[in-house]
Amino acid sequence: MHVSELSAAYLWQPAAFLQVAGPDAFGFLQGQFTNDLKLLSTQPAVYGLWLNHKGHVQADSFVLRGESGIFWAGSYFSPAATVCERLKSCLVADDVTIEDCTAGSAGLTLLGSTAAAMAETFGVALCFPGRRAASPSVELLFSAETRPAVEAQIAKLNLPQLPAEDMELMRIKAGITAVPQDIGPADLPNEGELEVDAISYTKGCYLGQEVMARLKSMGKVRRRLMRVKGTVAPPAVPATLFYGPKKIGELRSAVPDGDGFAGLALLTLLGLERCPGFSLTPEGEAMVLLA
């Protein structure tokens, strides 16, 4: 399906949907999040990361401003428990409450050139541009109790519903990093090019900010997440990739694509230009190529 031309819908369950409230909520989140929440004055959501002191990626979130000083932090893939633990570990004297609302939430992705116009017909307050595919997409977050009404509107609009595998294939082909599957607790944001959309270098301090500043001014990462394609059925991930007997990286995401698979792999950059391809075994079986 070419979603740039055709519209489609994808119903999903957020991995995390947290309510952050209290007089100090904005200042607290601003001091933990990698991106600048002042952008919420001009846009409905801000995408960013939660790092540790070494700059490693613990989780990602969209942060949205709700009513009455409430903020919402939602994530496609990062578990609610991880985000909660990361935030609560930094609460000291802040007048902030954090409530896990994940179980009672639901999400809808609308894809295609008319996604924004279609989103208005659902009457959902939390609506923002998504990070699902190369084509335009809009995300709606709502109470699980509202799901029947949302499904009825999908049917009224005659929208085809995508299976999870198709949605994942779109993400991989667009080279969009999933946290923590593609880039996680042992990895730096820059290894997945997350610094482009998820990090502000001007907002001031947050946990991990010093590492990000050093990388920007004088550092280079030694690994990079790259699109790959395989000639066999997708293996279980993560899967080690070899160049001869040498480990060259790790396949982090993989879904069927034609007679093989499409994937994202975290690869060592040193000498990569000399590698005609990789394999899933030291013996050179099951070829994997850069896409």
Phi, psi and omega in degrees: 000129176267094187289348175293336180255325183249148178268151180205164180231152177218114177273136185212162177254118178302142173284334177213138173209099188247143173258126178241120186223171179119161182303330184260011188301313183296310181298322179295310180296319180299328180277359180241331188275144183284338181256168187270112182286353173295341177295343179294349176286342183234354180215156189285338182207155176234128178266137179193191188234161169245114184255166167262184186292342177270002180083009180279147187280115176270323182192169172232165179200155156266133174250130181235151176264123176264201180273156173057040176075013179271144174239151178239138175238114183237147181220142174297312193234336183286124185297145179301321181300322180293314181294317179300312181299317180299317182287313184294332179293342182255000176285127178240274179250016183288136176275079187220139172242142180236121182239130179275110181252016188300315186299331182262017184246165175208162181224155177222128173257128173251129183240152177116170186293340180256015185302315182297318179293319179296323183301326182296334183283350182271344177064032181260132186289319184270098186221132186199159177297140184260179177231061186253325190205173178289331180278166180300141176213151179229137179254141173238130175245134187205170177292142179300333178295337181275351186305317179303320179292322178295317179296323178296321179291323175301316179295320180298323179279355180058044182270130172291141178261127183279141170287159183302323182296321178292321179296319179293322178297319178298316180299313183295316181294335176276353180071031182270124184287133172259132179250126012258010186294311183275318177229121186222209190297344178257008190237157177263148180306320184295337178291339175248015182056029178285346179295341182293314186251340194249355187232133171258132178260007184236353189282341185109199192283145168202163182298123182094357185296324181297320178295317180297321179295320179294319179298320181292321187274326187213359186250159174226138178282154182260354179228157179212139175282126184225153176284136178225166175223143182243163184258004181231180176297148182298131177281169171294139180247151001287148180227132180291139175251141185238150165239098194066222178278354185273134174286125185249346181167196184218129174285121185257325178227144179201132176222154179302141177208105184065230180272001182223228179213157170251144184206173172237131183230139174270111190244145174290129184281333183296115179078007183297326182296341180268358182267113179290340181178175181233179177214166182269358177222156176297339181278359177087017180274150177062083184291144176229130183238157172294136183276000000 
